[in-house]
């Protein structure tokens, strides 16, 4: 892997609309948390570019709610053309040749954010790399499609115009942003969202994304990438791992033994009572005169009237 693949270009700090360059030391260790082929199928290591053998997963499991937008591939007459600033090892062609947009209806797009939720370890810095490439006509000019990029409800980019950044249709480009998560144990959710820009009056109120990578950076105070350990299963209230006191164990055993003895005594008493009652019943039966009692006619229970119910099946679906 090229040494500067995760450190160049210099990422900007997503701090609410005033992006500041945040250079990353060359000796910084990082861990890949997510590598998504947005709008496309999973890419196996053997299909990766640059002999890097990376795995790219589908993005659909991480989309928030039912607002999936529209996924599509490149037009047949569009060729992916890499550049010196975006070499082929940045991402395979299959990533840039597919995309997810918000959809064709402007009024719908203006009323929602295309959002992904990515669980990550709390208390770390993360670099998010967004891969873009316009791959369908008629998007060939600047200000035809422009949108916001939000990370954890902070504005990371205002007016992202893929054609303006890449130089034309079929030309890949990627941008990096740095975010920090709040300290804490366990995991937290990283929110990524796109929304159309209105102020510049673009031709289409829409947004697009081709790929997304999330890298966790080491903590410089401990030089570690390790997150908090999850709790062991079955610990319950004895989370400290301390062994229970022997006194409580002895008391429990003694209580079980006493209960068993009491149950045995009750069973013996019941057997004695049953034997005495059986002898008395036999004696009374032998002394009594047998009388034939005529059987009464048995009437069948009348059939219940048929139950009235709905004559059609109604299917309810959750609102989208």
KETOR-984457 format. One record per residue (C-alpha): residue in three letters; x, y, z. Coordinates in steps of 0.02 Angstrom, whole numbers, plus 50000, padded with zeros to 5 digits. Example, Ala and Ser with C-alpha at 12.3 -4.5 7.8 and 13.67 -1.06 7.14 Angstrom:
# KETOR-984457
ALA506154977550390 SER506844994750357 
//
This chain:
# KETOR-984457
UNK500005000050000 UNK500685017449958 UNK501335026050115 UNK500305041750089 UNK498675033450038 UNK497815037650203 UNK498695054250239 UNK498555063450072 UNK497705074350028 UNK497705083450195 UNK495985080750272 UNK494915095250332 UNK494175095550505 UNK492275093950500 UNK491845107550624 UNK490245115450562 UNK490595124550401 UNK492345131450434 UNK493475117450375 UNK495255118450439 UNK496665108050363 UNK497215094750487 UNK498835086450430 UNK499115068550490 UNK500835062650542 UNK501625050450423 UNK501955037850562 UNK500135037350617 UNK499385019950626 UNK497615017850565 UNK496295004450557 UNK495015002350418 UNK493295002450498 UNK492235003150340 UNK492525002150153 UNK490885003550058 UNK490465002449874 UNK489005014549879 UNK487615009649761 UNK488544994349698 UNK488904976449741 UNK490244970049858 UNK492004969449787 UNK493094954749836 UNK494964956649874 UNK495394948449708 UNK494394961749615 UNK495224976349703 UNK496394988249611 UNK498254991049636 UNK498524973449705 UNK497954979849875 UNK496694965749904 UNK495434976449996 UNK493624971250025 UNK492254983549980 UNK490544980150056 UNK488814985350003 UNK488175001250086 UNK486324996750099 UNK486424988850275 UNK486995005650345 UNK485705016950264 UNK484575025550389 UNK482725021650376 UNK481875017650212 UNK482585032450114 UNK483765022350004 UNK483785034449859 UNK484215027149689 UNK485705016249645 UNK486345014949466 UNK487845011049356 UNK488765021649229 UNK488125025149055 UNK488825013348924 UNK489715027548834 UNK490575033948993 UNK492365028549029 UNK493165029849201 UNK494735040349177 UNK495975040849321 UNK497195055249346 UNK498855058149434 UNK497925065049585 UNK496755049949587 UNK497745034749529 UNK496905017849497 UNK497415011049669 UNK496315024249755 UNK494795013349722 UNK494345000249591 UNK493375005249436 UNK491854995549499 UNK491715008149643 UNK491755023549531 UNK490645015249400 UNK489165013849521 UNK488325026949630 UNK486865031149741 UNK485895047249722 UNK484375054249811 UNK483175051749667 UNK482385061049520 UNK481065070949615 UNK481705087649678 UNK480295090849802 UNK480585073949885 UNK482465076649893 UNK482285093449978 UNK481315085450121 UNK482545072050178 UNK484395068050199 UNK485205052950119 UNK485985045850278 UNK487135031750332 UNK487435026450514 UNK489105018250553 UNK489475011550729 UNK491275015350782 UNK492335014950940 UNK492085030351048 UNK493495042351092 UNK494505041350929 UNK494875052450780 UNK494215046250613 UNK494615050550433 UNK493145048750314 UNK493555047450129 UNK492145051050006 UNK492355044449828 UNK491415053749690 UNK491225051749503 UNK489845058149388 UNK489415043549276 UNK487765047849191 UNK487235060849065 UNK486675074549067 UNK487755079149220 UNK489245086649128 UNK489335104749186 UNK489635113949349 UNK488155118449461 UNK487045105149387 UNK487125095449551 UNK487775102949714 UNK487525096749891 UNK488025097450074 UNK489055084250164 UNK488625082150348 UNK489605071750473 UNK488855069650647 UNK487675084150615 UNK489145095650572 UNK489375103350400 UNK490935095650324 UNK490705102850149 UNK489585116350078 UNK489185115449894 UNK490045099249843 UNK490055099749653 UNK490825083749582 UNK491065090749406 UNK491935106249475 UNK493095095649584 UNK493485081749460 UNK493515091149296 UNK492195081549200 UNK491085066449183 UNK491945049749212 UNK493365057649312 UNK493535051149492 UNK493915062249640 UNK493945059649827 UNK493915071149979 UNK494465067750158 UNK493725074350320 UNK494305072450499 UNK493095070250644 UNK493285066250828 UNK492055056250931 UNK491635059951112 UNK492595050251245 UNK491695035251317 UNK491645016451331 UNK490995005051196 UNK490365011351029 UNK489515026750961 UNK488625030350796 UNK489465040150658 UNK488155049050552 UNK488495053450370 UNK487185063150272 UNK486975071950105 UNK485725085750060 UNK485475096649905 UNK486095114549901 UNK484755127449860 UNK485675144049869 UNK486675141649708 UNK485095136649611 UNK485795120749536 UNK484925112549389 UNK484555096849492 UNK484185096249679 UNK485105080149711 UNK486665072249789 UNK487805057949739 UNK489065046249820 UNK490085032049743 UNK491145025449888 UNK491525028550071 UNK492995023450181 UNK493165026150368 UNK494875025050452 UNK495165025250640 UNK496755034250694 UNK497845029050839 UNK497815038951001 UNK499505047551018 UNK499515047251208 UNK499425028251215 UNK499925023951034 UNK498445012251030 UNK497015007850915 UNK496154996751044 UNK494385001051094 UNK493544996751258 UNK493324978151293 UNK491514972251284 UNK490784964551443 UNK490974945751458 UNK489354935951434 UNK488484929051589 UNK489314940451715 UNK487684947451782 UNK487814956351948 UNK489464948051988 UNK490354958951859 UNK491904961051966 UNK492324942651947 UNK492384939752135 UNK491964922352194 UNK490364920852300 UNK490584918852485 UNK490604901052553 UNK489344905452688 UNK488024909352559 UNK488384892952470 UNK488224882752631 UNK486594891252676 UNK485904887552504 UNK486354869052516 UNK485604867752691 UNK483994875852633 UNK483834863852487 UNK484084848852603 UNK482774854952727 UNK481534857852588 UNK481794840152520 UNK481514832452693 UNK479904842352717 UNK479254836952547 UNK479614818752587 UNK478654819952753 UNK477134827352665 UNK477124813352538 UNK477184800052675 UNK475724808252766 UNK474684808952607 UNK474974790352576 UNK474394785952753 UNK472794796152736 UNK472424788152567 UNK472614770452639 UNK471404773752784 UNK470094781452670 UNK470214766652550 UNK469854754052689 UNK468314763752747 UNK467634764752569 UNK467794745952542 UNK466874742352706 UNK465434754052664 UNK465254746852490 UNK465134728852549 UNK463784733252677 UNK462694743452562 UNK461314736252451 UNK461604738352266 UNK460204748452183 UNK460014750351994 UNK459774768451949 UNK458994771551776 UNK460084782351664 UNK459374799051610 UNK459294803251427 UNK460804813151371 UNK460404828251263 UNK461704834551142 UNK462264852451157 UNK461464862551017 UNK462654868350884 UNK463254886050909 UNK462754898550775 UNK464094902750649 UNK465274916850700 UNK465134932350596 UNK466814939850544 UNK467674949850408 UNK467464943750231 UNK469124950850168 UNK470914951750228 UNK471664968850260 UNK473544970950248 UNK474334985850335 UNK476044991950288 UNK477155003550385 UNK477195021250316 UNK478725025150215 
//
